[in-house]
């Protein structure tokens, strides 16, 4: 969105709500009604997806979120916590998250509180909302509970924490060549 700085905050919020109402279809609202999640939860998931991807892997990131939410004890290493760095960036004003950020006491901190954060962390686009409604992972990431990206924009998915740690090292190695 681009707003005239002479307009009020109420104008900005009204503009965003109007755009949302114009973008979300009756079918999407029906899909939400028939899902195990309510509108706020779907939009919260979509807001995380919006912040965690450049757009190329929306559905797969959505699948990881669903895997963690639907199988909290199966995700070796997370135990029901989403542990999504985008929620930490939301808390720290958009900076790269640090280990200290994981200790910020907030219902938006998905490292301290299990499940979804208290509400959306961004204003998600319609593609992120669609992904939150219909996660469709590629075969490699179908059962993934973890992901990491490198500075080249590659996504690495893992089923276990040990696989994820190896992927983190791979991403770090790639990042050394980029920087």
C-alpha positions as a Markdown table, in Angstrom:
| # | Residue | x | y | z |
|---|---|---|---|---|
| 1 | Unk | 0.0 | 0.0 | 0.0 |
| 2 | Unk | 1.0 | 3.6 | -0.6 |
| 3 | Unk | -0.7 | 6.2 | 1.6 |
| 4 | Unk | -0.7 | 9.9 | 1.6 |
| 5 | Unk | 1.0 | 11.0 | 4.9 |
| 6 | Unk | -1.7 | 13.6 | 5.3 |
| 7 | Unk | -4.3 | 10.8 | 5.6 |
| 8 | Unk | -5.3 | 9.4 | 9.0 |
| 9 | Unk | -4.5 | 5.9 | 10.4 |
| 10 | Unk | -8.2 | 5.2 | 10.3 |
| 11 | Unk | -8.1 | 5.8 | 6.5 |
| 12 | Unk | -5.2 | 3.3 | 6.2 |
| 13 | Unk | -6.9 | 0.6 | 8.2 |
| 14 | Unk | -10.2 | 1.2 | 6.3 |
| 15 | Unk | -8.3 | 0.9 | 3.0 |
| 16 | Unk | -6.8 | -2.4 | 4.1 |
| 17 | Unk | -10.1 | -3.8 | 5.4 |
| 18 | Unk | -11.8 | -2.8 | 2.2 |
| 19 | Unk | -9.1 | -4.5 | 0.1 |
| 20 | Unk | -9.4 | -7.6 | 2.2 |
| 21 | Unk | -13.2 | -7.7 | 1.8 |
| 22 | Unk | -12.8 | -7.3 | -2.0 |
| 23 | Unk | -10.1 | -10.0 | -2.3 |
| 24 | Unk | -11.4 | -12.8 | -0.1 |
| 25 | Unk | -14.1 | -14.8 | -1.9 |
| 26 | Unk | -17.2 | -16.4 | -0.6 |
| 27 | Unk | -15.6 | -19.8 | -1.5 |
| 28 | Unk | -12.6 | -18.9 | 0.7 |
| 29 | Unk | -14.9 | -17.9 | 3.6 |
| 30 | Unk | -16.7 | -21.2 | 3.1 |
| 31 | Unk | -13.4 | -23.1 | 3.1 |
| 32 | Unk | -12.4 | -21.4 | 6.3 |
| 33 | Unk | -15.8 | -22.3 | 7.9 |
| 34 | Unk | -15.2 | -25.9 | 7.0 |
| 35 | Unk | -11.6 | -26.0 | 8.2 |
| 36 | Unk | -10.5 | -26.7 | 11.8 |
| 37 | Unk | -9.3 | -23.1 | 12.0 |
| 38 | Unk | -11.2 | -19.8 | 12.2 |
| 39 | Unk | -10.7 | -16.7 | 10.1 |
| 40 | Unk | -8.3 | -15.1 | 12.6 |
| 41 | Unk | -6.2 | -18.3 | 12.7 |
| 42 | Unk | -6.1 | -18.6 | 8.9 |
| 43 | Unk | -5.1 | -14.9 | 8.5 |
| 44 | Unk | -2.5 | -15.4 | 11.3 |
| 45 | Unk | -1.0 | -18.4 | 9.4 |
| 46 | Unk | -1.1 | -16.4 | 6.2 |
| 47 | Unk | 0.7 | -13.5 | 7.8 |
| 48 | Unk | 3.5 | -15.8 | 8.9 |
| 49 | Unk | 3.7 | -17.3 | 5.4 |
| 50 | Unk | 3.8 | -13.8 | 3.9 |
| 51 | Unk | 6.9 | -13.0 | 6.0 |
| 52 | Unk | 8.6 | -16.3 | 5.7 |
| 53 | Unk | 8.8 | -16.6 | 1.9 |
| 54 | Unk | 9.5 | -14.6 | -1.2 |
| 55 | Unk | 6.4 | -16.3 | -2.7 |
| 56 | Unk | 8.0 | -19.3 | -4.3 |
| 57 | Unk | 7.3 | -21.8 | -1.5 |
| 58 | Unk | 4.1 | -20.4 | 0.1 |
| 59 | Unk | 2.2 | -23.7 | 0.1 |
| 60 | Unk | 5.2 | -25.7 | 1.4 |
| 61 | Unk | 5.8 | -23.3 | 4.2 |
| 62 | Unk | 2.0 | -23.6 | 5.0 |
| 63 | Unk | 2.5 | -27.3 | 5.1 |
| 64 | Unk | 5.3 | -27.1 | 7.6 |
| 65 | Unk | 3.1 | -24.9 | 9.8 |
| 66 | Unk | 0.2 | -27.3 | 9.5 |
| 67 | Unk | 2.5 | -30.3 | 10.3 |
| 68 | Unk | 3.7 | -28.6 | 13.5 |
| 69 | Unk | 0.2 | -27.5 | 14.5 |
| 70 | Unk | -1.5 | -30.8 | 13.8 |
| 71 | Unk | 1.2 | -33.1 | 15.2 |
| 72 | Unk | 2.8 | -31.1 | 18.0 |
| 73 | Unk | 4.6 | -34.1 | 19.5 |
| 74 | Unk | 5.8 | -35.6 | 16.2 |
| 75 | Unk | 8.0 | -32.6 | 15.3 |
| 76 | Unk | 11.1 | -33.7 | 17.0 |
| 77 | Unk | 12.6 | -30.7 | 18.6 |
| 78 | Unk | 9.6 | -28.3 | 18.5 |
| 79 | Unk | 7.1 | -30.0 | 20.9 |
| 80 | Unk | 4.1 | -27.8 | 19.7 |
| 81 | Unk | 6.1 | -24.6 | 19.4 |
| 82 | Unk | 6.1 | -23.2 | 15.9 |
| 83 | Unk | 9.5 | -21.5 | 16.4 |
| 84 | Unk | 9.0 | -19.2 | 13.4 |
| 85 | Unk | 11.7 | -16.4 | 13.1 |
| 86 | Unk | 9.3 | -14.0 | 11.4 |
| 87 | Unk | 7.4 | -13.8 | 14.7 |
| 88 | Unk | 10.6 | -12.7 | 16.4 |
| 89 | Unk | 11.2 | -10.1 | 13.7 |
| 90 | Unk | 7.7 | -8.8 | 14.4 |
| 91 | Unk | 8.6 | -8.4 | 18.0 |
| 92 | Unk | 12.0 | -6.8 | 17.5 |
| 93 | Unk | 10.9 | -4.2 | 14.9 |
| 94 | Unk | 11.9 | -6.1 | 11.8 |
| 95 | Unk | 15.6 | -6.9 | 12.6 |
| 96 | Unk | 17.2 | -10.2 | 12.0 |
| 97 | Unk | 16.2 | -12.3 | 15.1 |
| 98 | Unk | 18.8 | -13.1 | 17.7 |
| 99 | Unk | 19.0 | -15.7 | 20.4 |
| 100 | Unk | 18.0 | -13.0 | 22.9 |
| 101 | Unk | 14.8 | -12.3 | 21.0 |
| 102 | Unk | 13.7 | -15.9 | 21.7 |
| 103 | Unk | 13.3 | -14.8 | 25.3 |
| 104 | Unk | 10.9 | -11.8 | 24.7 |
| 105 | Unk | 7.8 | -12.5 | 26.7 |
| 106 | Unk | 5.0 | -12.0 | 24.3 |
| 107 | Unk | 2.1 | -14.1 | 23.0 |
| 108 | Unk | 3.6 | -13.5 | 19.6 |
| 109 | Unk | 6.8 | -15.3 | 20.5 |
| 110 | Unk | 6.4 | -18.7 | 18.9 |
| 111 | Unk | 9.5 | -19.9 | 20.7 |
| 112 | Unk | 8.0 | -19.3 | 24.2 |
| 113 | Unk | 4.3 | -20.0 | 23.5 |
| 114 | Unk | 3.0 | -23.1 | 21.6 |
| 115 | Unk | 0.6 | -22.9 | 18.7 |
| 116 | Unk | -0.2 | -19.8 | 16.6 |
| 117 | Unk | 0.7 | -16.3 | 17.9 |
| 118 | Unk | -1.9 | -14.1 | 19.4 |
| 119 | Unk | -2.8 | -12.6 | 15.9 |
| 120 | Unk | -1.4 | -11.7 | 12.5 |
| 121 | Unk | 2.2 | -10.4 | 12.3 |
| 122 | Unk | 1.6 | -8.7 | 8.9 |
| 123 | Unk | -1.0 | -7.9 | 6.4 |
| 124 | Unk | -1.0 | -11.0 | 4.2 |
| 125 | Unk | -1.7 | -11.0 | 0.5 |
| 126 | Unk | -4.3 | -13.1 | -1.1 |
| 127 | Unk | -1.7 | -15.7 | -2.3 |
| 128 | Unk | -0.6 | -16.3 | 1.3 |
| 129 | Unk | -4.2 | -16.6 | 2.4 |
| 130 | Unk | -4.8 | -19.2 | -0.3 |
| 131 | Unk | -1.7 | -21.1 | 0.8 |
| 132 | Unk | -2.9 | -21.1 | 4.4 |
| 133 | Unk | -6.2 | -22.5 | 3.2 |
| 134 | Unk | -4.6 | -25.1 | 0.9 |
| 135 | Unk | -1.1 | -26.1 | 1.8 |
| 136 | Unk | 0.3 | -28.2 | -1.1 |
| 137 | Unk | 3.9 | -29.2 | -0.3 |
| 138 | Unk | 6.2 | -30.6 | -2.9 |
| 139 | Unk | 7.1 | -34.3 | -2.4 |
| 140 | Unk | 10.4 | -33.4 | -0.7 |
| 141 | Unk | 8.8 | -31.4 | 2.0 |
| 142 | Unk | 5.5 | -33.3 | 2.4 |
| 143 | Unk | 6.3 | -34.5 | 5.9 |
| 144 | Unk | 8.7 | -31.6 | 6.9 |
| 145 | Unk | 8.7 | -29.9 | 10.2 |
| 146 | Unk | 11.6 | -27.6 | 9.6 |
| 147 | Unk | 12.9 | -25.3 | 7.0 |
| 148 | Unk | 15.7 | -22.9 | 6.5 |
| 149 | Unk | 16.7 | -20.6 | 3.6 |
| 150 | Unk | 20.0 | -19.4 | 2.3 |
| 151 | Unk | 20.9 | -16.0 | 0.9 |
| 152 | Unk | 20.4 | -17.3 | -2.7 |
| 153 | Unk | 16.7 | -18.0 | -1.9 |
| 154 | Unk | 17.0 | -21.8 | -1.7 |
| 155 | Unk | 14.7 | -23.5 | 0.8 |
| 156 | Unk | 15.8 | -26.6 | 2.6 |
| 157 | Unk | 13.2 | -28.8 | 4.3 |
| 158 | Unk | 13.7 | -31.5 | 6.9 |
| 159 | Unk | 11.6 | -34.0 | 8.8 |
| 160 | Unk | 13.9 | -34.3 | 11.9 |
| 161 | Unk | 16.0 | -31.8 | 13.9 |
| 162 | Unk | 19.2 | -33.5 | 12.9 |
| 163 | Unk | 18.3 | -33.2 | 9.2 |
| 164 | Unk | 17.4 | -29.5 | 9.9 |
| 165 | Unk | 20.8 | -28.9 | 11.6 |
| 166 | Unk | 22.6 | -30.3 | 8.6 |
| 167 | Unk | 20.5 | -28.1 | 6.3 |
| 168 | Unk | 21.4 | -25.1 | 8.5 |
| 169 | Unk | 25.0 | -25.8 | 7.9 |
| 170 | Unk | 24.4 | -26.2 | 4.2 |
| 171 | Unk | 22.6 | -22.8 | 4.1 |
| 172 | Unk | 25.5 | -21.2 | 6.2 |
| 173 | Unk | 28.0 | -22.6 | 3.7 |
| 174 | Unk | 26.1 | -21.1 | 0.8 |
| 175 | Unk | 25.8 | -17.8 | 2.6 |
| 176 | Unk | 29.6 | -17.6 | 3.0 |
| 177 | Unk | 29.9 | -17.8 | -0.8 |
| 178 | Unk | 27.3 | -15.0 | -1.3 |
| 179 | Unk | 28.5 | -12.5 | 1.3 |
